[in-house]
Amino acid sequence: MGIIYSPQDIQNSLLEWFRLSGRHWIPWKLKKDGSIPQLGESISPYEIWIAEVMLQQTQLKVVIPYWEKWMKAFPSLTSLTEAELDNVLMIWQGLGYYSRATRIHQSSKILIEFVGKNRDQDPHSWPNGIDQWMSLPGIGRSTAGSIISSAFDLPTPILDGNVKRIFSRLLATKKKSIKDEKKLWEFSSLLISMIRPRDFNQALMDLGANICTPKKPSCSFCPLQKFCVAYKKYDPDDFPKKEMTKKKPLQEIGIGLVFNKNGELLIDQRLESSSMGGMWEFPGGKKNSYESVEKTIERELKEELGIVVQVREKLLSFEHAYTHKKLNFTVHICEWISGEPQPLASQKILWVSPDKLFDFPFPAANTKIIAELHKHLCIDNK
Ligand code: SF4
C-alpha cells in the first residue's frame, strides 16, 4: 500500500481534529445522563444498535427524529421483544428499506436470549464479539464494528461508505474490486487506535460527513491532508471510482381501491418473505405490455384476492422512485362485483375505515394514495 507514515501519525492528527471539531452530541453515543463516556467505559448497545441499522441507508439528520420516536416507543430491548411487528413497522414508516425494521425485530428475539430479560440495561450483559453481532440478521462487519467500538470502546475496525471514501483518497485507490475492499479493511484494522478506538471510528465517520465529503471535499480543513495521496497527486473528486449510473427502468402499476357496503376499504399485508414484508398496501400489481391499466387491476385483484371488480374513476397517478427502479402508479376506485376476498398472495387482508388507514404501516408510495383518498373523501388529517 506504500504507507510512508505511521498509523500513529494519522491517529494523532485525526483524534486531535475530533477533539476540537467532532460531533460530540450524537445522542446514542452519550451516556443516559447526557455526558460523554470515559475511555474504556461501556455504554448501552441498544440505542447504538438501532441507530446503526437506521444509518445503513440513511443520513444522520434524517435518522435522529426516527430514532427518538423509536426510543419513546421501545425504550429497551425487552420492550422491543414484546412489541408486534406491525407497531415496529409503524415507527419505521417513512424511513424506507423496511426489511431493516423486520430484521431488528427478529434480532431482538435472539439478543434477549443472550442478554436476559431483566438485564438489558447493563451493557456488560450484551455481546461484545464481532462474530456474535455479525450472526444477527442484517448486521454486516462494519455495522458490527461500529456498534462494538461505540458501546464498549473496543478496537473493531469499520468500513462504511464514508470511511471507504476517505481511505480510497488517502491511498489513491481507484479500482473497485474485492481485492481492494480487502485492502481497505486491512487499512482500517491497521489504523484503528488501540487506546481510543471509540473516538477514532467516530472521528472517521465525522470526517467523512463534514470534511471528506463525496463532492468537493474541504481538503484545506482536513487533518489528514499531509497523508493524502489523492490530494497531493490527483483530484480527490475522482476517488473512489464512480459507478456508471444506469437509467432506472420504469414499471407501470395498477392499484384498485375496493370499498364494501359499510364504506370500508380493502387492504392486504405483504408476505413476510417479500421486500417490505409485513407492510400493508392496496391491492394491485404490474401491468403487462398488452393490457390497459384497468385490465391490470381487474386481473390482479382476481389473482390476489379472488374477487371480481368493475374499475371505475381514476383517483390519481404518480411516479415513485426506488433505489433500482421507478414505478408509475395508476390508482382507480373499484366496484366490488363478486367473490369473497381471500389472502391468495398476501398474509392477511382487512376491511378498514378510510380514516383509520394511517394506523397501519404502509410503504411511502401508498401513503400518497391515502393522502389523495382522504382529500377525495374530505377527511381532515389535522
Ligand atoms: S485531504 Fe481531502 S481528499 Fe484527502 S482525506 Fe482530506 S478531505 Fe479527503
Residues whose N, C-alpha, C, O or C-beta is under 5 A from the ligand:
A	BS01	SF4	I166 R169 I211 C212 P217 S218 C219 C222 L224 Q225 C228 Y231 P236
